[in-house]
Amino acid sequence: MEIVEAVVAKRNGRKGKPPSESQLFEAVGRAVVAWQSVEVSSSALFAVLLQAGNEAGAWALLDRVGNFSMRVELMDIAAKYLLAFSDDVGDLPKRWEGIRGRLYSSSDLRNRLAHSELGEDSAGLRLRPSLFDLSRVDPNDLMKSAKAKKAREVDYETVIGAELQFEKLCDELVGIREDLRRMQLKGTA
């Protein structure tokens, strides 16, 4: 119930009660597990996009690509190729474009959750980029770098929202995969 209250509070523009450290870590864990479902669903979709008789091989191939953005690029190439040479695709190209964009933005959020450290300020506990995260550091403009790092902080409500966001994305991946399979069974792909 506490999770629902925090999400409702965020939607209403007010903060829920500050979480304990264990609540924050539990929420991060739940979000990361939800992200794992996105990765599995992405691999399953990739196998369908390739029309692979060897689904395990397609999964293994995609898994060998360590960078999730590159995985999405491979899926995008396969999706565009399959849809371009298929009949009666309906809204699948538009749906895929939306999912592709959400995969990129959700991956960024997942990385912020997984590669942060615990911090606390007057607003309470939050996840902050690691001191060793130099990905957004501009040596010529340290103030700009500090603001960019601050913008990458993640509060409790965002962590809770991430779990819901990842679950919805997983459902979308499963839905488009099932529609593509039906299309393939009808012989239009």
Phi and psi in degrees as GROMACS dihedral restraints (atoms count N, CA, C in turn):
[ dihedral_restraints ]
;  ai    aj    ak    al  type     phi  dphi    fc
    3     4     5     6     1   -61.8    20    10
    4     5     6     7     1   -37.3    20    10
    6     7     8     9     1   -63.6    20    10
    7     8     9    10     1   -46.4    20    10
    9    10    11    12     1   -60.5    20    10
   10    11    12    13     1   -43.5    20    10
   12    13    14    15     1   -60.3    20    10
   13    14    15    16     1   -41.0    20    10
   15    16    17    18     1   -66.4    20    10
   16    17    18    19     1   -40.4    20    10
   18    19    20    21     1   -65.8    20    10
   19    20    21    22     1   -43.8    20    10
   21    22    23    24     1   -61.8    20    10
   22    23    24    25     1   -42.7    20    10
   24    25    26    27     1   -61.2    20    10
   25    26    27    28     1   -41.7    20    10
   27    28    29    30     1   -65.0    20    10
   28    29    30    31     1   -42.5    20    10
   30    31    32    33     1   -64.5    20    10
   31    32    33    34     1   -30.1    20    10
   33    34    35    36     1   -87.2    20    10
   34    35    36    37     1     4.1    20    10
   36    37    38    39     1    79.7    20    10
   37    38    39    40     1    14.7    20    10
   39    40    41    42     1  -125.7    20    10
   40    41    42    43     1   153.7    20    10
   42    43    44    45     1   -82.8    20    10
   43    44    45    46     1   143.2    20    10
   45    46    47    48     1   -76.8    20    10
   46    47    48    49     1  -178.6    20    10
   48    49    50    51     1   -67.0    20    10
   49    50    51    52     1   145.7    20    10
   51    52    53    54     1   -60.0    20    10
   52    53    54    55     1   138.4    20    10
   54    55    56    57     1   -79.1    20    10
   55    56    57    58     1   159.3    20    10
   57    58    59    60     1   -80.7    20    10
   58    59    60    61     1   168.0    20    10
   60    61    62    63     1   -59.7    20    10
   61    62    63    64     1   -42.4    20    10
   63    64    65    66     1   -67.0    20    10
   64    65    66    67     1   -35.2    20    10
   66    67    68    69     1   -66.0    20    10
   67    68    69    70     1   -41.4    20    10
   69    70    71    72     1   -63.7    20    10
   70    71    72    73     1   -46.2    20    10
   72    73    74    75     1   -65.3    20    10
   73    74    75    76     1   -37.0    20    10
   75    76    77    78     1   -63.3    20    10
   76    77    78    79     1   -43.0    20    10
   78    79    80    81     1   -64.1    20    10
   79    80    81    82     1   -40.4    20    10
   81    82    83    84     1   -62.4    20    10
   82    83    84    85     1   -44.8    20    10
   84    85    86    87     1   -60.2    20    10
   85    86    87    88     1   -42.5    20    10
   87    88    89    90     1   -65.3    20    10
   88    89    90    91     1   -39.2    20    10
   90    91    92    93     1   -66.7    20    10
   91    92    93    94     1   -42.3    20    10
   93    94    95    96     1   -65.8    20    10
   94    95    96    97     1   -38.2    20    10
   96    97    98    99     1   -65.6    20    10
   97    98    99   100     1   -40.2    20    10
   99   100   101   102     1   -62.7    20    10
  100   101   102   103     1   -37.3    20    10
  102   103   104   105     1   -63.5    20    10
  103   104   105   106     1   -37.2    20    10
  105   106   107   108     1   -57.7    20    10
  106   107   108   109     1   -37.0    20    10
  108   109   110   111     1   -65.0    20    10
  109   110   111   112     1   -34.6    20    10
  111   112   113   114     1   -63.7    20    10
  112   113   114   115     1   -43.0    20    10
  114   115   116   117     1   -65.0    20    10
  115   116   117   118     1   -42.8    20    10
  117   118   119   120     1   -64.1    20    10
  118   119   120   121     1   -44.9    20    10
  120   121   122   123     1   -64.9    20    10
  121   122   123   124     1   -34.2    20    10
  123   124   125   126     1   -64.1    20    10
  124   125   126   127     1   -43.1    20    10
  126   127   128   129     1   -64.3    20    10
  127   128   129   130     1   -41.1    20    10
  129   130   131   132     1   -64.1    20    10
  130   131   132   133     1   -40.3    20    10
  132   133   134   135     1   -64.6    20    10
  133   134   135   136     1   -41.9    20    10
  135   136   137   138     1   -57.8    20    10
  136   137   138   139     1   -43.2    20    10
  138   139   140   141     1   -60.6    20    10
  139   140   141   142     1   -39.9    20    10
  141   142   143   144     1   -70.1    20    10
  142   143   144   145     1   -40.4    20    10
  144   145   146   147     1   -61.5    20    10
  145   146   147   148     1   -35.7    20    10
  147   148   149   150     1   -81.5    20    10
  148   149   150   151     1    -8.3    20    10
  150   151   152   153     1    54.2    20    10
  151   152   153   154     1    42.5    20    10
  153   154   155   156     1   -78.5    20    10
  154   155   156   157     1   123.1    20    10
  156   157   158   159     1   -69.5    20    10
  157   158   159   160     1   -25.9    20    10
  159   160   161   162     1  -103.6    20    10
  160   161   162   163     1    81.9    20    10
  162   163   164   165     1   -60.7    20    10
  163   164   165   166     1   -40.2    20    10
  165   166   167   168     1   -61.2    20    10
  166   167   168   169     1   -37.6    20    10
  168   169   170   171     1   -65.6    20    10
  169   170   171   172     1   -41.0    20    10
  171   172   173   174     1   -64.8    20    10
  172   173   174   175     1   -41.5    20    10
  174   175   176   177     1   -61.3    20    10
  175   176   177   178     1   -45.3    20    10
  177   178   179   180     1   -63.3    20    10
  178   179   180   181     1   -40.0    20    10
  180   181   182   183     1   -60.0    20    10
  181   182   183   184     1   -49.8    20    10
  183   184   185   186     1   -65.4    20    10
  184   185   186   187     1   -35.6    20    10
  186   187   188   189     1   -66.3    20    10
  187   188   189   190     1   -26.9    20    10
  189   190   191   192     1   -70.2    20    10
  190   191   192   193     1   -18.8    20    10
  192   193   194   195     1   -84.3    20    10
  193   194   195   196     1   109.3    20    10
  195   196   197   198     1   -72.2    20    10
  196   197   198   199     1   -28.1    20    10
  198   199   200   201     1   -91.0    20    10
  199   200   201   202     1   120.7    20    10
  201   202   203   204     1   -63.3    20    10
  202   203   204   205     1   -34.3    20    10
  204   205   206   207     1   -61.5    20    10
  205   206   207   208     1   -37.7    20    10
  207   208   209   210     1   -68.2    20    10
  208   209   210   211     1   -35.7    20    10
  210   211   212   213     1   -61.5    20    10
  211   212   213   214     1   -43.8    20    10
  213   214   215   216     1   -63.9    20    10
  214   215   216   217     1   -39.0    20    10
  216   217   218   219     1   -61.1    20    10
  217   218   219   220     1   -43.7    20    10
  219   220   221   222     1   -62.4    20    10
  220   221   222   223     1   -42.5    20    10
  222   223   224   225     1   -63.1    20    10
  223   224   225   226     1   -39.6    20    10
  225   226   227   228     1   -63.7    20    10
  226   227   228   229     1   -44.2    20    10
  228   229   230   231     1   -60.9    20    10
  229   230   231   232     1   -46.6    20    10
  231   232   233   234     1   -63.6    20    10
  232   233   234   235     1   -41.1    20    10
  234   235   236   237     1   -65.4    20    10
  235   236   237   238     1   -47.2    20    10
  237   238   239   240     1   -63.8    20    10
  238   239   240   241     1   -39.8    20    10
  240   241   242   243     1   -65.9    20    10
  241   242   243   244     1   -48.8    20    10
  243   244   245   246     1   -60.8    20    10
  244   245   246   247     1   -46.2    20    10
  246   247   248   249     1   -70.8    20    10
  247   248   249   250     1   -31.6    20    10
  249   250   251   252     1   -68.0    20    10
  250   251   252   253     1   -30.2    20    10
  252   253   254   255     1  -108.4    20    10
  253   254   255   256     1    21.0    20    10
  255   256   257   258     1  -115.4    20    10
  256   257   258   259     1   155.6    20    10
  258   259   260   261     1   -97.4    20    10
  259   260   261   262     1   153.8    20    10
  261   262   263   264     1    54.6    20    10
  262   263   264   265     1    53.7    20    10
  264   265   266   267     1   -84.7    20    10
  265   266   267   268     1   -13.3    20    10
  267   268   269   270     1    57.0    20    10
  268   269   270   271     1  -130.6    20    10
  270   271   272   273     1   -92.4    20    10
  271   272   273   274     1    10.1    20    10
  273   274   275   276     1   -58.4    20    10
  274   275   276   277     1   -42.6    20    10
  276   277   278   279     1   -60.1    20    10
  277   278   279   280     1   -43.6    20    10
  279   280   281   282     1   -65.4    20    10
  280   281   282   283     1   -43.0    20    10
  282   283   284   285     1   -61.8    20    10
  283   284   285   286     1   -43.0    20    10
  285   286   287   288     1   -62.2    20    10
  286   287   288   289     1   -43.3    20    10
  288   289   290   291     1   -58.9    20    10
  289   290   291   292     1   -41.9    20    10
  291   292   293   294     1   -63.8    20    10
  292   293   294   295     1   -44.9    20    10
  294   295   296   297     1   -63.4    20    10
  295   296   297   298     1   -43.3    20    10
  297   298   299   300     1   -57.5    20    10
  298   299   300   301     1   -46.3    20    10
  300   301   302   303     1   -62.0    20    10
  301   302   303   304     1   -40.7    20    10
  303   304   305   306     1   -69.9    20    10
  304   305   306   307     1   -29.8    20    10
  306   307   308   309     1   -63.3    20    10
  307   308   309   310     1   -43.8    20    10
  309   310   311   312     1   -63.7    20    10
  310   311   312   313     1   -50.3    20    10
  312   313   314   315     1   -68.6    20    10
  313   314   315   316     1   -36.2    20    10
  315   316   317   318     1   -69.5    20    10
  316   317   318   319     1   -34.8    20    10
  318   319   320   321     1   -62.7    20    10
  319   320   321   322     1   -39.8    20    10
  321   322   323   324     1   -62.1    20    10
  322   323   324   325     1   -43.8    20    10
  324   325   326   327     1   -64.2    20    10
  325   326   327   328     1   -43.3    20    10
  327   328   329   330     1   -57.5    20    10
  328   329   330   331     1   -43.3    20    10
  330   331   332   333     1   -64.6    20    10
  331   332   333   334     1   -37.1    20    10
  333   334   335   336     1   -64.9    20    10
  334   335   336   337     1   -35.9    20    10
  336   337   338   339     1   -70.9    20    10
  337   338   339   340     1   -44.3    20    10
  339   340   341   342     1   -79.8    20    10
  340   341   342   343     1   -21.6    20    10
  342   343   344   345     1  -120.9    20    10
  343   344   345   346     1    41.7    20    10
  345   346   347   348     1  -120.5    20    10
  346   347   348   349     1   171.5    20    10
  348   349   350   351     1  -125.6    20    10
  349   350   351   352     1   160.7    20    10
  351   352   353   354     1   -73.8    20    10
  352   353   354   355     1   135.2    20    10
  354   355   356   357     1  -137.5    20    10
  355   356   357   358     1   162.9    20    10
  357   358   359   360     1  -145.1    20    10
  358   359   360   361     1   140.1    20    10
  360   361   362   363     1  -143.3    20    10
  361   362   363   364     1  -164.2    20    10
  363   364   365   366     1   -62.2    20    10
  364   365   366   367     1   -23.6    20    10
  366   367   368   369     1   -83.6    20    10
  367   368   369   370     1    -8.2    20    10
  369   370   371   372     1   113.5    20    10
  370   371   372   373     1  -164.3    20    10
  372   373   374   375     1   -73.6    20    10
  373   374   375   376     1   145.2    20    10
  375   376   377   378     1  -158.0    20    10
  376   377   378   379     1   165.0    20    10
  378   379   380   381     1   -95.4    20    10
  379   380   381   382     1   133.3    20    10
  381   382   383   384     1  -121.4    20    10
  382   383   384   385     1   151.9    20    10
  384   385   386   387     1   -58.3    20    10
  385   386   387   388     1   143.6    20    10
  387   388   389   390     1   -58.3    20    10
  388   389   390   391     1   150.3    20    10
  390   391   392   393     1   -58.5    20    10
  391   392   393   394     1   -25.6    20    10
  393   394   395   396     1   -91.3    20    10
  394   395   396   397     1     0.5    20    10
  396   397   398   399     1   -79.8    20    10
  397   398   399   400     1   103.3    20    10
  399   400   401   402     1  -104.1    20    10
  400   401   402   403     1    12.0    20    10
  402   403   404   405     1   -65.2    20    10
  403   404   405   406     1   -24.6    20    10
  405   406   407   408     1  -114.5    20    10
  406   407   408   409     1    17.5    20    10
  408   409   410   411     1   -90.1    20    10
  409   410   411   412     1   126.0    20    10
  411   412   413   414     1  -110.2    20    10
  412   413   414   415     1   106.3    20    10
  414   415   416   417     1   -61.3    20    10
  415   416   417   418     1   -18.7    20    10
  417   418   419   420     1   -86.5    20    10
  418   419   420   421     1   -12.5    20    10
  420   421   422   423     1  -147.2    20    10
  421   422   423   424     1    82.8    20    10
  423   424   425   426     1   -68.5    20    10
  424   425   426   427     1   -30.4    20    10
  426   427   428   429     1   -65.5    20    10
  427   428   429   430     1   -44.3    20    10
  429   430   431   432     1   -60.8    20    10
  430   431   432   433     1   -40.8    20    10
  432   433   434   435     1   -63.3    20    10
  433   434   435   436     1   -41.3    20    10
  435   436   437   438     1   -64.5    20    10
  436   437   438   439     1   -40.8    20    10
  438   439   440   441     1   -65.9    20    10
  439   440   441   442     1   -39.8    20    10
  441   442   443   444     1   -64.6    20    10
  442   443   444   445     1   -39.8    20    10
  444   445   446   447     1   -66.6    20    10
  445   446   447   448     1   -41.9    20    10
  447   448   449   450     1   -61.7    20    10
  448   449   450   451     1   -39.5    20    10
  450   451   452   453     1   -66.5    20    10
  451   452   453   454     1   -19.7    20    10
  453   454   455   456     1   -90.7    20    10
  454   455   456   457     1     2.5    20    10
  456   457   458   459     1   -67.7    20    10
  457   458   459   460     1   153.1    20    10
  459   460   461   462     1  -127.6    20    10
  460   461   462   463     1   123.3    20    10
  462   463   464   465     1   -92.3    20    10
  463   464   465   466     1   173.4    20    10
  465   466   467   468     1   -59.2    20    10
  466   467   468   469     1   -44.2    20    10
  468   469   470   471     1   -63.9    20    10
  469   470   471   472     1   -36.7    20    10
  471   472   473   474     1   -67.2    20    10
  472   473   474   475     1   -38.4    20    10
  474   475   476   477     1   -61.4    20    10
  475   476   477   478     1   -45.8    20    10
  477   478   479   480     1   -63.7    20    10
  478   479   480   481     1   -43.1    20    10
  480   481   482   483     1   -62.8    20    10
  481   482   483   484     1   -30.7    20    10
  483   484   485   486     1   -62.5    20    10
  484   485   486   487     1   -42.7    20    10
  486   487   488   489     1   -58.3    20    10
  487   488   489   490     1   -47.3    20    10
  489   490   491   492     1   -64.7    20    10
  490   491   492   493     1   -41.1    20    10
  492   493   494   495     1   -61.7    20    10
  493   494   495   496     1   -44.7    20    10
  495   496   497   498     1   -67.3    20    10
  496   497   498   499     1   -38.8    20    10
  498   499   500   501     1   -63.8    20    10
  499   500   501   502     1   -41.5    20    10
  501   502   503   504     1   -65.1    20    10
  502   503   504   505     1   -41.9    20    10
  504   505   506   507     1   -62.5    20    10
  505   506   507   508     1   -41.3    20    10
  507   508   509   510     1   -59.6    20    10
  508   509   510   511     1   -45.1    20    10
  510   511   512   513     1   -59.9    20    10
  511   512   513   514     1   -39.7    20    10
  513   514   515   516     1   -65.7    20    10
  514   515   516   517     1   -40.1    20    10
  516   517   518   519     1   -63.5    20    10
  517   518   519   520     1   -43.5    20    10
  519   520   521   522     1   -64.0    20    10
  520   521   522   523     1   -41.8    20    10
  522   523   524   525     1   -62.4    20    10
  523   524   525   526     1   -46.4    20    10
  525   526   527   528     1   -70.3    20    10
  526   527   528   529     1   -33.6    20    10
  528   529   530   531     1   -62.0    20    10
  529   530   531   532     1   -45.4    20    10
  531   532   533   534     1   -64.1    20    10
  532   533   534   535     1   -39.6    20    10
  534   535   536   537     1   -65.7    20    10
  535   536   537   538     1   -39.4    20    10
  537   538   539   540     1   -65.9    20    10
  538   539   540   541     1   -40.0    20    10
  540   541   542   543     1   -61.5    20    10
  541   542   543   544     1   -44.9    20    10
  543   544   545   546     1   -59.8    20    10
  544   545   546   547     1   -42.3    20    10
  546   547   548   549     1   -61.5    20    10
  547   548   549   550     1   -41.8    20    10
  549   550   551   552     1   -66.9    20    10
  550   551   552   553     1   -39.6    20    10
  552   553   554   555     1   -65.7    20    10
  553   554   555   556     1   -33.0    20    10
  555   556   557   558     1   -75.6    20    10
  556   557   558   559     1   -13.2    20    10
  558   559   560   561     1    85.0    20    10
  559   560   561   562     1    17.4    20    10
  561   562   563   564     1   -95.5    20    10
  562   563   564   565     1    -1.3    20    10
